[in-house]
Amino acid sequence: RFFSRRMAICTFIGALGGMGAGLLLDAVPGFNGFALLYVIAAILGTLDIVCFFWIKDPPMEKPAEKIPFTRLFIEPFSNKNYLKYMIFVSAWNFGVNFSAPFFNVYMLEELRMSYFTITLFAQVLGNLTTVVSVHLWGKVADKYGNKTLLKLCGLLVMPLPILWWFTNPENYWIILFINFMSGLTWPGIEIGILNLSIWLAPEKNRSIYIANYTLVTSLFGIALAYVCGGAFMQYTKPLFEQLDIPFFMGQKLSSYHVMFLLTSFMRLISIVVFLPWVHENDSKRSN
């Protein structure tokens, strides 16, 4: 419930910031608009760091023996359950981030939407839905377990990219439904993943477990996914343009359509193959 309340507050503020960013980019087009936006973001980021000056860490208990760093680094990989969890999160994040940067590109290039409309459709609606629903997922996690929460929300999120097939410049209202469902379900995934990353790690040396988890999932689930997604678009986009294959609703099959299918499939594999590997001790119905 604590994390759900925190997410609700942050998401509401994020929605306001997103609307402001969209209006700014429409009012100041081109390089100048992005430059101004990044300056504002840098200032706010600095203020965020300053806020931590007044936050005190809880006292740490010193270990009875001094453990070498190499042993500490290797220890999380020897914990089979936590290793399986890192594999699941890496696979899930890869499936998500493989396509994540290209939804906005698709709205700009293929649907020809304005920045403000993109922000309104893709961020504000989803964020407001998150504010309303996030408390529900906190209660579900507390009552039924984080693994059950991940199964439910993951299966609801999985088919959403395929719905982008039905959008075109004359009819992109389905994006409202897509982002309503995203705002409804993504908070459950984020809460479940965050909670398990903490509580599956043993209390002793938990910090190094979370550090290794962050390293592995960021490297394979984010960085590698961005590289592979970018390479896929770079090499397949010209190919599909040359093939000129008819698609439904008067469209031509494009690399975007194939990417949306692939990202849905990778999300499904993560939920039905990798998540069952993970054991959650405190879950009431997830095992």
N, C-alpha and C positions, 0 to 999 in steps of 0.2 A: 504493500500500500504506500510505503514511503516513496519508492521509486516511481510509482504511478502518479503520485501527487506532484513530484518534482518534474516528471515529463509533461504533465498537463500545463504547468506554469511556463516551462521553457517553450513548449510548442505554441502557446498563445502569443508569447512575445515574438517568437519566430515568424508567426503569420503576419504580425504587424510589420516586422522588418522586411519580409518578402514583398508585401504590397508596396512599401516605400521604395524598394529596389526596382520593382517593375515600373513604377511611375517615373523614377529617375531615368532609367534607360530609355523609356519612350520619349521623355522630354529632352534628354541630352543624348542623341544617337551617336553611334560610332565610338572611336577611341576615347574621346573626352568623357563620355558617360561611364565607361568601364573604369577609367583611371580615377574618376571622382568616387565611384562606388568602392573601389579597392582602398582608397585613402580612408574613407569612413569606416570600412571594415577593420583596417589596421588600428585605427584609434580605439574602436570598441574592443578589439582583441587585447590591446594594451590595458584598457580599463579592467577587463576580465582578469588579467594576471594580477593587477594591483589588488583586486578584491581578496586574493588569497593571502595577502600580508596579515590579515586579521583572523585567519583561520588557524587554529592550533591542532597539531596532530595528537592523537591519544598516545600516552606513554607506551614505549615498546619494551617488551621483555627480552633481555639479552639471553642468547642461548648459552647452555652450560658449556658447550664446546664450540670452538671456532671451526666452522666447516669451510673447506676450500671452495672458491668460487666455481671452479670447474665441476665439482660435485653438485653444488647447488643448481648449476645450469642444466645438468644432465638429469637430476632427480625427477622433474615433472614428466620427462619422456619415459621414465621407468614405471610411472603410475599408469597402468593400462587403461583404466577407465577415463582418466583425464586426457590421455593421448587420443582415445576414441572420440572424446568430446571435441578436442582441437581439430580432428579430421572432419567431424560433422560440420563445425562452424566454418572451417575453411572451404568445404565443398558448398555449403549454403551461400556464403559470401561470394564465392566465385560465380555461382549461378546468377546471383543478383547483380554484381558489379560488372559482369560481362556485358550487360546491356545498359546499365544505369546511366552512363553519360549521354546516351544517344536518344533518350526520350525527348529531352528538350530540343536536341538537334532535329529530330523528326518533326516536332511541332513547328519549328522555325522554317525548315526547308520544305517539308512535304505538305504541311497543313497551313503554312503561311500565317501563323498566329502572331499577334503582337506580344511584346514582353509582358505587359500588364495582364493581358488575357491568359498567358501561360502561367503567370504567378497566381492569378485568381483561380484558375482551373486546377493547376498542379500542386500548389502549395497551400493556399489559404483554405480551400474547402477541406483538403485532407487534414490540415492542422486543426481546424475547428472540430472536425469529427473526432480527432484524437483526443482533444480536450474533454469531450463529452464521454468517450468510451474508455479511456485509459484506466479509470478507477475500477471499472468492471473487471479488466484483465488482472489487476492487482489482487482482487478478491479471488478470482479463479486460480491464480498461481498459489495463493495461500491455502486454498481449500483442496485443490486437486493435484497440485504439483506443477512444476515448470515444464516438465517433459510433455504432459498432457496439453498444456497451453501451447507449446510449440507445434505439436501435431495438428491441433485444431486450426490455429492461425496460419500455419505453413500451407496446409491443404487449401485454405481459402485464398491465400495470396498466389499460389502456384499458377492458376489459369489466367490471371489478370493481364499479363503481356499479350496473350493471344487476342484479347478483345480489341487491341489496337489495330488489328486487321480491318475492323469495321469502320475506321475513321477515314475521312477524306476532307479536302478543303471546304466542301459545301456542308458537311455533316460531321462535326467533331464533338457533338454534345455528349456522346458516350463517354468521353473523358471525365465528365462530371461523375458518372457512376463508378468508373474505374478508381478515381481518386477518393470517392466516398468510401469504397471498400478498402482501399489502401489505408486511409486514415482510421478506419475501424479496426483493421487486423494487424497492421505493422506494429503498433504499440505492444501488442501481446507478444510478438516475436522478439522485440527488443528487450522487453522486461524479462522474458524467459531466458534469453541468451545471457543477459547481464547477470541474472541471479545464479544460473548454473556455473558461469565462469568463476564466481566467488565461492559458492558453497560446495562445489565438487572438489575444490582444492582443500587439502588438510589445513587446519589452523596454523600448524607449525610450518614456517617458510611459505606461507600463502602468497606473499608478495612476489617471490620468484616464480611461482606457478602462474600468477596473473601476467607477469612480465613476459614469460615464455609464450603464454597463450596469445598475448597481443602481438608478439613478434611473428609467430607462425601464421596466425589468421590474417595479419596485415600483409605479409609477404605473399602468401598463396591465395588468399581470398580477396585481396584488394589490388595490390600492385600487379600481380600476374594476370588477374582478370582484366584490368584496364588495358594491359599490353595486348592480350589475346583478342579482346573485343575490338580494339583499334585496328589491329592487323586484319581481323576478319572483314571489317568494313572497308578498309583500304583496298584489299585484293578482290573482294567479291562484288563491290558496288559496280565497277565498270563491267564486270562479267554479266551481271543480271541486266544491266542496261542494254548490252549487246544482244542477249538472248531474247529480250522482248516477249516474255511469256505472259499470256493473259491470266489475270487473277479475277476473283469475283468483285462485284460492285464496280465494274468498269476499270479496275486498277490493273497495273502490270506488276507481276511478282518482282519484289525488290529484296535487296540484302536486309532491309529492315524487317520485312515479314519473316524471313528465315531466322534472323536473330531473335525476334520475339518468340518464335517457336522453340528455339534452342534454350533460351533462358528459362522458359516454363518447364521444359523437360529436365534441365539440370536441377531446378528447385524440387521437382517431384522426386528425383533420385536421392537427393539429400534427405528428404523426409521419410521415404519408405525404405531406404537402404541403410543410410548412415546413422540416423537418429536412433533406431532400435538397438544399436550397439551400446548406447550410453545407458548406464544404470544410475537412477536417482534414488538415493536411500530414503529420503523423506517424502517421496511422492506417494500419494494415497492410492492412485489408480493408474499410474503411467507405466508400470512395469508388468 
